[in-house]
Amino acid sequence: QQDGIYYFTYTQGAKVVLYKTGDIAHLGDVVSSAPAYATVYTPPSTMKDIWAPELHRINNKWYMYFAADDGTNSNHRMYVIENDSIDPTTHNWVLKGKVSDSTDNWAIDGTILDYNDQLYMIWSGWESPSNSVQNLYIAKLSDPWTIEGSRVKISSPQYDWEKHGLSVNEGPAVLKNAAGNVFVTYSGSLYATDNYCL
């Protein structure tokens, strides 16, 4: 939500779309045409399996983070596009590139934490190129598209409720309360099971 407008994004086939509405209760009534709807990014044919876009407003610009690969799941990485317009449904989106730490391992579900004027990225990733256990990592950002320094693992599947189907920690979401506490929720277990949970 920004300035009284709610934005909703998801992947529609091989593209990222964005809806806007002043009434979140009637999001389902928004028609698939401008100005309430826009295709904000259609990636090149080499970029496939677009997952989990997230829209963020950072330093008066819009950023959309998403995961993509080249058709092979083990090559999923995080990417970001930028828009300096006030309205993110304009077509002024520019690919800033891949957002990766030095390991350049499998990564999805990136989100942003702004804490004490420092930006961080939190994402679900693999420990190594061949270890498909999904952990949550955090790293500092020097700008909205550049990781600074090493990643730090903050969560790893260790309980039964995180291990149905696969060992998974994914979909991190940052919550802040009035007391200044920061919480990170996440999903556990394989999304395709009845035991997928927060």
N, C-alpha and C positions, 0 to 999 in steps of 0.2 A: 504494500500500500504506500502510495506517495501522493501527497497533496490532494487527498480525498478520492483518488482513483486507485482501483484495485487492478493488478496485472496478473494474468495467469498464463503460464507457458508450458508447452510440452512438445514432444517430437511427433510429427505427423508424417509417417513414412520416412523419407530421407531429408526432411527439412525441420527447422525449428520455427514454431509459430507462437504468436503472442496475442492474447485477448485483453481488452480493457473494458472496465465497467465502473460506474459510480455506485452500483448496488450489488454487492457480492452475493446477496441472496438470489439474484436473477442472472447469475453468470451463465446458466444454461440457456438463457434466452438471447444471448449475444449471437448475432448472425455472423456467418463467415465471409464478411465483406468489410471494406474500409468504411469508416475510420476505426471501428471497434475491433478489427482483426487485421493482422499483418503476418506475412511470411518474413521473418527477420533474418533468416540465414538458410541458404541452400548450399551445402558444402560441395567441394569438387568431387568428382566421381571416385577419387582415390580415398576419400574419407567416408567410411560406412558405419553402420550400427551406432547411430547417434543416440545417446542415452542421457536422461535426467538433467535437462537444462535448468539452471537456476539464474534468476535475474537479481542483480544487486545494483544499488545506487552508491557510488563511491566518488568522492571529490567532484560532485556535480556532473558526473558522467555515468552512463549505464554500462554494465558489464554482464554478459551472459556466459556462464561457465557450463560446459557440457563434456561428456566423454565420447570418444570416437575411436574407431580402429580402421584397419585396412581390409577388413573382411575376416580377419582372424582374431578371435576374442582375446588371446594372450597379448595382443598388441594394443589393447585399449589404453588410452592416455587422456589426460585432461587438456582441454583447449578453452580459449576465451575470445569473445568478440567484444568490441567497444562501440558505443554510440554517444556522441557528444550533444545530441539533440535533447530538448526538454521532454519531448514525447518519444518514448522508445519504440513506438509502432512505426516510426519513419524508417526509410530504407537506408539510413546512413551507417549501417553496421560495417565494421572493419575487423578482419581477423587479426588479432594481436599475436597469435601463435600458441604453441604448446606450453602448458604450465607444468613444469617437472622439476623434481629435485635431482641431485647428481646420480642417484641410482637408476633413474629413468625406468622404474618398474611399473607393472600394471597398475592403473589408477582409474577410479570412477567416483562419482558422487561428491565432487568438490563443493565445499561451501566456504564462506568467508566469516571470520571473526574479527571485529574491530575492537581492540581492548587497549585502553590507555594510549590512544592515538597510534597504535601499531597494528598493521594488518597481518592476519595469519590465514593460511588455508588449512582446512581440515578435510581429509578425503579417506576413502576406502582403498586399500592397496595391498599388494603382495609383498612379502618379505624379500623374495628373490624372483627371478624370471620363471622359475619352475615350481615355486611353492604357492599353490592357489588358495591358501587360507587367507581370508580377508580380514585385515586389521585396520584400525583407524590410526592415521598419522596426522601430525600437525607440523607446520613449518612457518617461519616468518616470511613475509613478502616485502620486497624492497619497493615494489609498485604492484598494481593489480594483476600483472601477468608474469612476474619474476619471483621465483623462490630464492630466498637468501639463506645460505647455510644448509645444515643437515635437517632431515626430517626426524621427528621424535614419535615413537609409537606410544599412543595413549590408551589403546584398548585392543584386546585380542580375545577371540572366542575361547571361553574357558568353562562356561556353564552349559548344562544340557539344553537349555532353552535357546542357546545360540548355535546349536549344532545339528538341527534337524535338516536332513538333505545334504547340507554342506556346512562347514564351519565359517560363519559369516558375521562380520560387523560392517554395516554399510549405511548409507543414507543419513549421515550426521546432520543435525540441525541445532543451531545455537539458540539458546533462550537466556535472556537476562532479566533479573527482577529488579524492583525498585531499590533493594538493599545493595545492589552492585554485584550480586553473585552471578556467576556464569555457569550455565549447565549445557551439556551436549547430550541430546537424545540420539539414539541410533536404532537401526533395525537389526534383528538377529535371526539366523537360520536362512534357509533357501526360500526366496520369495514364492516359489511354486508349491510350497507345502502349506498345509492348514496350520502349521505352528509358527509361521512367519509372524514376528511380533516386534514391539518397541521396548 
